[in-house]
Amino acid sequence: MPETNGSSPRSHSIASIPGDGIGVEVIECTIQVLRSLEEIIGTFTLHFTTFDWGSERYKKLESASPRLLQILRTASNHVVQTLDVPDHISLWGLILQIRKLLDQYVNVRPIRILPGLSSPLNGRNAGDLDWVIIRENSEGEYAGQGGTTHDDTAFEIANDVSVFTRMGVERAMRFAFETAAGRPRKRLTMVTKSNAQRYGMVLWDKVFNSLSPEYPEVQTDKMLVDAMTVRIVLKPESLDTIVTTNLHGDILSDLAAALSGSIGVAPSSNLNPTRDYPSLFEPIHGSAPDITGMGLANPVGTFWSAAEMLRWLDEGAAADGLMRAIEEVTKAGIKTKDVGGTASTAEVTRAVIKELESVFDKISC
């Protein structure tokens, strides 16, 4: 939560974990943008602490974050990239640990086509893709239950157990209903695979049906995840707010990001809606070692994530201004290669900072 001292600017503590690869580049650029925004507006200050929880630290200590919970509980919010080490290590050694220990039980991924960007779906414009994907973020297929026996023999067995609880499903689903109720179209689609997974996902159906009457203003429907992939591609305009399980949300939101132009522009928020613990904000892309150090990384997804962080911190004017600057820059064609442009990471960053000055000059006039 922000700290205040009379009429002094509001103060926020931010833990920054650049991670590896292009994470270091886009986080550095995002901090530059936030510093500029802080100076232009003058109503808040951001105190950054950077943690070297990357693959080099892991190789030395075999632990990415030895005092993870203790340290992060003292910070307000986070801009994080995952590690460039084996995937199950990077996930369970850092990002999933943060989500679980800080009870970030909702993952929110807004999806829309920014001005100046185009979808690979022919004939689709910005109004056709304007979604919010709400992903249960604390259990389900990523519960971490399971194990192996008879390792490295012909009889080796591996089990991953999905865990669904009524509390976990209901709190994520209630957040989704409230999100849908606050959007103009007031439409919510639930996605499961309850025809084949007849216990945990049938629980999802039960909870969805039990909550629907509490939100009569929200139009609802249900989809199986395989059919949903088809609907996303063929009828994107029929969707608005989507709620789904941990795994399905992970997959569908990557597809959705690609359809909006590039995974490089997609943000996400890992929220603790009770605000008992910090929340975490990150672009959904990975460390991209193939373009690391080349100045090609798209920083827009991280900028947009930072805007979502500011909004969570009740800095709505700053969040709105940052999003307007991002949209003006993409509209002007200042874009990285992944979205059809020629600009470098640094050039996009400089353009957004310059546009921020223009945006807030207009507001003050």
DASULRA-V792616 format. One record per helix or strand. SS is the DSSP state (H for helix, E for strand). FROM is the first residue (numbers start at 1). LEN is the number of residues. Records with the same first field share a line. If there is no record, write none. Layout:
# DASULRA-V792616
SS->FROM-LEN + FROM-LEN
This chain:
# DASULRA-V792616
E->3-1 + 10-8 + 44-7 + 77-4 + 106-7 + 130-7 + 140-10 + 157-7 + 187-6 + 219-6 + 241-4 + 267-5 + 279-5
H->22-20 + 55-7 + 68-5 + 87-15 + 126-3 + 166-16 + 200-16 + 225-10 + 236-3 + 246-14 + 263-3 + 289-3 + 300-13 + 316-16 + 337-3 + 345-20
